[in-house]
């Protein structure tokens, strides 16, 4: 990587961070929250939340298998508004 490429990369990263980095981070956070909500509806019985028995649970499980442990930790660690205040 030459000196000119490093400067180009630094300028590109600077403008990316200045313009859209916060928006991208918020979109990723929103995506995770929506995905967690979908997972709680479909596989909430892993946490003891019986909602309904979905027909496509096993089809979706192959996509969500790597994320299940992260999702469980996030859901069990999440606090309600009143818990945060006290």
C-alpha angles and dihedrals in degrees: 000000000000128000093256092052091050091052091047091050092048093050091046092050091047094053092043091053092045096050116025110006094097092047092051091049091051091049091052091049091049091048091053092049093050091046090050090051091051091048092051090055094047104035102015090125088080086070095039097261106132108198107147138314108260120212094217098047095115092046092054094041093074090060096044100041095097091049101045097091092047090047093050092051092048095048095045092046095047113106130209120242092256091050090054093051096052 
